[in-house]
């Protein structure tokens, strides 16, 4: 079986309502970050999918939504209390 790109996997799974799960290395490549950064994201609450084996898997759609919410929260200025 030939290796599929992420875009091809997304299109293959779209009719089923599923999305591909990424491993840590794939998430690192997607965002151009280090393993340390992904670990920090997980500590900060990034969504991780449960697996039946050792390792982590990430639903890209959920991670993107988490990143967007986090960015939006960072954009809102903190209210001052006097």
C-alpha positions in Angstrom: 0.0 0.0 0.0 1.3 3.4 -1.0 1.8 6.0 1.7 -0.9 8.7 1.7 -0.4 12.4 2.5 -2.3 13.9 5.3 -4.6 15.6 2.8 -5.3 12.3 1.1 -6.1 10.6 4.4 -8.5 13.4 5.4 -10.3 13.0 2.0 -10.4 9.2 2.3 -12.0 9.4 5.8 -14.3 12.4 5.2 -17.3 10.3 4.1 -17.1 8.3 7.4 -17.1 11.4 9.6 -13.7 10.4 11.0 -10.4 12.2 10.8 -6.9 10.8 10.9 -5.0 10.7 14.1 -1.5 12.0 14.1 1.4 10.8 16.2 3.7 13.2 17.9 6.2 13.2 15.1 3.5 14.0 12.6 2.1 16.8 14.8 5.7 18.2 15.1 6.1 18.2 11.3 2.7 19.8 10.8 3.5 22.8 13.0 7.3 22.8 12.6 7.9 22.5 16.4 10.0 20.3 18.6 9.0 17.4 20.8 9.4 19.6 23.8 6.8 22.1 22.4 4.3 19.3 21.8 4.8 18.1 25.4 4.2 21.6 26.7 1.0 21.8 24.6 -0.2 18.5 26.2 0.6 19.9 29.7 -1.4 23.1 28.7 -4.4 21.0 27.8 -4.0 20.1 24.1 -6.5 17.3 23.2 -5.0 13.8 23.2 -6.8 10.8 21.9 -6.8 7.7 24.0 -5.0 4.7 22.5 -4.8 1.0 23.3 -1.0 1.1 23.2 1.8 3.3 24.4 2.1 6.7 22.7 -0.2 9.6 21.9 -2.4 10.4 19.0 -3.8 13.7 18.1 -7.0 14.5 16.2 -5.8 17.4 13.9 -9.3 19.1 13.9 -9.4 19.1 17.7 -5.8 20.4 18.0 -6.6 23.2 15.5 -9.7 24.1 17.4 -7.7 24.1 20.7 -5.0 26.3 19.1 -7.6 28.7 17.8 -9.3 29.0 21.2 -6.0 29.5 22.9 -5.0 32.2 20.4 -8.3 34.0 20.8 -7.9 33.9 24.6 -4.4 35.4 24.3 -5.8 38.2 22.1 -8.4 39.3 24.7 -6.8 41.8 27.0 -7.0 41.0 30.7 -9.4 43.1 32.7 -8.0 45.3 35.3 -9.4 45.4 38.8 -9.0 48.6 40.6 
